[in-house]
Amino acid sequence: MSLPLFLRRSALTLTLTSAMAAGVAAPAMAEDSELLNSSYDIARELFATINPQFQQQWQDEHGENLNIQQSHGGSSAQARAILQGLRADVVTYNQVTDVQVLADAGLVAEDWQSQLPNNASPYYSTTAFLVRKGNPRGIDSWDDLAAEDVELVFPNPKTSGNGRYTYLAAWGAAERMFDGDEDKVRDFMRNFLGNVKVFDTGGRGATTSFIERDIGDVLISFESEVNNIREEYGSDEYDVVVPPVSILAEFPVAVVEENAERNGNSDLARAYLDYLYSEEAQRTLAGFNYRVHDEKVVEEFADRFPDTELFKVEDVFGGWPQAMETHFASGGELDQLQRRQAN
């Protein structure tokens, strides 16, 4: 009897990426080349599939064995680990600001977003909802999530890029609902945040709370993640709802140039990121329910991705630096909303 999909993926992940429980890769056995990819916490299974594909391509083209190690966690925590000495060659994150902090520190090129197509985002997603089978709460859009009897689970925006996307998606949708009336938007956001039962530190923790601890009516996460969860844990247990309006969630990648050069991996690191734009990798990404840019692959997987209007952080919030300062800095909108809610 074959193992369930999530167990097979977990086994594959453990085979390819050691020491993930600690979030940092362990030393590898001697190989011709070794690469370390620092990534967000729900990307373990994705790169456990992509890495062997790239390893085979590298061996075919260069005649070298390649060992790829992974370091996983909240992308902000991963960026801090690099600032503190983690010698990652590349980063594959879920928020622009976590790459930019490395650029500001001189570890990543200043023009990193222009070095690769699509703002250095080889794939993207949006924010969607995972609900119990049959959608008993009748969740169809963001406004349903502020109702009194709805319990929500999503990561803490203070610690998770996933959570920040959720918060900004809700705010942006409310601005459209209330035609920019700031008082009504803030009332909506207070109710929305008041319905959160658990603020886990990252996306994987939120999934555990919703699935294994059976907390909440709605898990809010990336569309890719909620679809992967439904596939792993059973379409007879959960449904996915993609709201008619949501946020564009880019997944930026970059070479950590200082580390890659010191590790002798500059060409390898660039080749690894270039591979993510290849048709083969784009097909794998789409298979993991990420939206991609390759036109042929987009057409092949069109039935997986419902039409939804996606707005950009830049269009609604003025860009990530402004959004971080306005909403997530100490004393910002998030803190004020939670303070008033508590009072």
C-alpha positions in Angstrom: 0.0 0.0 0.0 1.5 3.4 -1.0 2.1 6.1 1.5 -0.2 9.2 1.6 1.1 12.1 -0.5 2.1 14.2 2.5 4.2 11.3 4.0 5.9 10.7 0.7 6.7 14.4 0.3 8.0 14.5 3.9 10.2 11.5 3.3 11.6 13.0 0.1 12.2 16.3 1.9 14.1 14.5 4.7 16.2 12.6 2.2 17.3 15.7 0.3 17.5 18.4 3.1 18.9 17.4 6.4 18.4 19.1 9.8 15.2 20.9 8.7 13.8 20.6 12.2 16.5 23.1 13.2 15.9 25.2 10.2 19.5 25.1 9.1 21.2 22.6 6.8 23.7 20.1 8.3 27.1 19.5 6.8 26.9 17.4 3.7 29.0 14.4 2.6 31.8 15.2 0.3 30.5 16.3 -3.2 31.9 18.1 -6.2 29.8 21.1 -5.5 27.4 22.2 -2.8 24.7 24.9 -2.7 22.7 26.3 0.2 19.2 27.8 -0.5 17.6 29.8 2.2 13.8 29.7 1.8 10.4 30.3 3.5 8.9 27.7 5.8 6.2 26.2 3.6 8.5 25.6 0.6 10.1 22.4 1.9 8.2 20.0 -0.4 8.5 22.3 -3.4 12.3 22.4 -3.4 12.5 18.8 -2.4 11.0 18.2 -5.9 12.8 21.0 -7.8 16.3 20.3 -6.5 16.8 16.8 -8.0 15.7 18.2 -11.4 18.3 20.9 -11.3 20.9 18.5 -9.9 20.4 16.2 -12.9 20.7 19.2 -15.3 23.9 20.4 -13.7 25.4 17.0 -13.8 24.5 16.6 -17.5 25.9 19.9 -18.4 29.0 20.1 -16.1 29.7 16.5 -15.2 29.6 17.4 -11.5 27.7 15.9 -8.7 25.8 18.6 -6.8 24.5 18.6 -3.2 21.8 21.1 -2.5 21.0 22.0 1.1 18.0 23.9 2.3 17.4 26.2 5.3 13.7 26.8 6.0 11.8 29.1 8.3 9.9 32.4 8.2 11.6 34.4 5.5 12.2 37.3 7.8 13.9 35.0 10.2 15.9 33.4 7.4 17.1 36.9 6.3 18.2 37.6 9.8 20.1 34.3 9.9 22.1 35.4 6.8 22.8 38.7 8.4 24.1 36.8 11.4 26.4 34.6 9.3 24.3 31.8 7.6 26.3 31.3 4.3 23.4 30.8 2.0 24.3 31.1 -1.7 20.7 32.0 -2.8 17.5 33.1 -1.3 14.0 32.1 -2.4 11.6 34.1 -0.3 8.0 35.1 -0.2 8.4 38.9 0.4 10.4 41.5 -1.3 11.5 43.3 1.9 13.3 40.2 3.2 15.5 40.2 0.1 15.9 44.0 0.2 17.3 43.9 3.8 20.1 41.8 2.5 20.7 44.2 -0.4 20.8 47.1 2.1 23.5 45.2 4.0 25.5 44.8 0.8 25.0 41.0 0.6 22.7 41.1 -2.4 23.1 43.4 -5.5 21.4 46.7 -5.3 19.7 46.1 -8.6 18.7 42.5 -7.8 15.1 42.9 -9.0 16.2 43.8 -12.5 18.7 40.9 -12.8 16.0 38.3 -13.4 12.6 38.5 -15.2 9.3 39.5 -13.6 11.0 41.6 -10.9 13.1 38.5 -9.9 9.9 36.6 -9.1 9.8 33.3 -11.1 6.4 32.4 -9.7 3.6 34.1 -7.7 0.5 33.4 -5.8 -2.3 35.2 -4.0 -4.1 34.8 -0.7 -7.0 32.3 -0.5 -9.1 30.5 2.1 -9.2 26.8 3.2 -12.6 26.0 4.8 -14.1 22.8 6.2 -15.9 20.6 3.7 -19.1 22.0 2.4 -18.1 25.5 3.5 -20.5 25.5 6.5 -19.9 29.2 7.2 -20.6 30.3 3.7 -17.3 32.0 3.1 -17.1 33.6 -0.4 -15.1 36.8 0.0 -13.2 39.0 2.5 -16.3 40.6 3.9 -17.5 37.2 5.2 -14.4 36.9 7.4 -15.5 39.8 9.6 -18.8 38.2 10.7 -19.2 37.5 14.4 -19.4 33.7 14.2 -16.3 33.1 12.0 -13.0 31.9 13.5 -9.8 32.6 11.5 -6.3 31.2 11.6 -3.4 32.8 9.8 0.2 33.7 10.7 1.2 36.7 12.7 1.9 39.7 10.4 4.6 40.8 12.8 6.6 37.6 12.2 5.4 36.2 8.8 5.5 37.4 5.3 2.5 35.1 4.7 0.7 36.9 7.5 1.6 40.4 6.1 0.1 39.4 2.8 -3.1 38.3 4.5 -3.4 41.5 6.4 -2.7 43.7 3.4 -5.1 41.6 1.2 -7.9 42.2 3.7 -7.2 45.9 4.0 -7.0 46.4 0.2 -10.3 44.4 -0.3 -11.9 46.6 2.4 -10.8 49.7 0.7 -12.6 48.6 -2.4 -15.7 47.5 -0.4 -16.0 50.9 1.4 -14.7 53.1 -1.5 -11.7 54.2 0.5 -13.7 55.3 3.7 -10.8 54.9 6.2 -13.1 54.7 9.3 -15.1 51.8 7.7 -11.9 50.1 6.6 -10.5 50.2 10.2 -13.8 49.0 11.7 -13.7 46.1 9.2 -10.1 45.3 10.1 -10.8 45.4 13.9 -13.6 42.8 13.4 -11.4 40.8 11.0 -8.5 40.7 13.4 -10.8 40.1 16.3 -11.9 36.8 14.7 -8.4 35.4 14.7 -8.2 32.4 17.1 -4.5 31.7 16.6 -1.6 33.9 15.4 1.1 31.4 14.7 4.6 32.7 13.9 4.6 31.2 10.4 2.6 29.5 7.7 3.4 25.9 8.6 2.4 26.6 12.2 -0.9 28.0 11.1 -1.5 24.9 9.0 -0.9 22.7 12.0 -3.3 24.7 14.2 -6.1 24.4 11.6 -5.5 20.8 10.4 -4.1 19.0 13.4 -5.5 21.0 16.3 -8.8 21.6 14.5 -8.9 25.3 15.4 -10.9 27.8 13.3 -13.3 27.8 10.5 -11.0 29.4 7.9 -7.2 29.0 7.3 -5.9 32.0 5.3 -2.7 31.4 3.4 -1.2 31.5 0.0 -3.4 29.9 -2.7 -0.7 27.4 -3.4 -0.5 26.3 0.2 -4.2 25.9 0.8 -4.5 23.8 -2.4 -1.5 21.7 -1.4 -3.0 21.1 2.0 -6.3 20.0 0.5 -4.5 17.6 -1.8 -2.5 16.1 1.1 -5.2 15.9 3.7 -8.2 15.1 1.5 -10.6 16.9 -0.8 -13.4 15.2 1.1 -12.4 17.2 4.2 -11.7 20.7 2.9 -12.6 23.2 0.2 -10.7 26.1 -1.2 -12.2 29.5 -1.8 -10.4 32.1 -3.9 -11.9 35.5 -3.3 -12.9 37.7 -6.3 -10.3 40.3 -5.2 -7.0 39.6 -3.6 -3.4 40.6 -3.5 -0.5 39.7 -5.8 2.0 37.7 -3.8 5.4 37.7 -5.5 8.1 35.2 -4.5 11.4 37.0 -5.0 14.8 35.2 -5.5 18.3 36.5 -5.5 21.9 35.4 -5.3 23.6 36.3 -2.0 26.6 37.5 -3.9 29.0 37.9 -1.1 28.4 34.4 0.1 28.3 32.8 -3.3 31.6 34.4 -4.3 33.2 33.3 -1.0 31.8 29.7 -1.5 33.0 29.6 -5.1 29.4 29.3 -6.2 28.7 32.4 -8.2 28.0 30.7 -11.5 26.2 27.8 -9.8 23.9 30.1 -7.8 22.9 32.1 -10.9 22.2 28.9 -12.8 20.0 27.6 -10.0 17.9 30.7 -10.1 17.8 30.8 -13.9 16.5 27.2 -13.8 13.4 28.3 -11.9 12.3 30.1 -15.1 12.7 27.0 -17.3 9.7 25.3 -18.7 10.5 22.2 -16.6 10.6 24.1 -13.3 7.6 26.2 -14.2 5.6 23.0 -14.7 6.8 21.7 -11.3 5.8 25.0 -9.7 2.4 24.9 -11.3 2.0 21.4 -10.1 2.5 22.7 -6.6 -0.3 25.2 -7.3 1.8 28.3 -7.8 0.9 30.7 -10.6 3.7 31.0 -13.2 4.8 33.1 -16.2 5.6 30.6 -18.9 2.8 30.9 -21.4 2.8 27.2 -22.4 2.6 26.1 -18.8 0.0 28.7 -17.9 -2.2 27.3 -20.7 -1.7 23.7 -19.5 -2.7 24.5 -15.9 -5.4 27.1 -16.6 -8.2 25.1 -15.0 -6.4 25.1 -11.6 -6.4 28.9 -11.2 -9.7 30.7 -10.9 -9.9 34.2 -12.3 -9.4 36.8 -9.6 -8.5 40.5 -9.6 -5.1 40.9 -8.1 -3.9 44.3 -6.8 -0.2 45.1 -6.1 1.2 46.3 -2.8 2.7 49.2 -4.8 -0.7 50.3 -6.1 -2.6 50.3 -2.8 0.1 50.9 -0.1 2.8 52.8 -2.0 5.2 49.9 -1.9 6.6 47.5 0.7 8.8 50.0 2.6 5.8 52.3 3.1 3.5 49.4 4.0 6.0 48.1 6.5 6.3 51.5 8.2 2.6 52.4 8.1 1.1 49.0 9.1 3.7 46.8 10.8 6.2 49.0 12.5 5.9 49.5 16.3 2.9 51.7 16.9 1.6 51.3 13.3 -1.8 50.5 12.1 -1.7 46.9 13.2 -0.7 47.7 16.7 -3.4 50.5 16.9 -6.1 48.2 15.6 -5.2 45.5 18.2 -5.0 48.0 21.0 -8.4 49.5 20.2 -9.8 46.0 19.9 -8.5 45.1 23.3 -10.1 48.2 24.8 
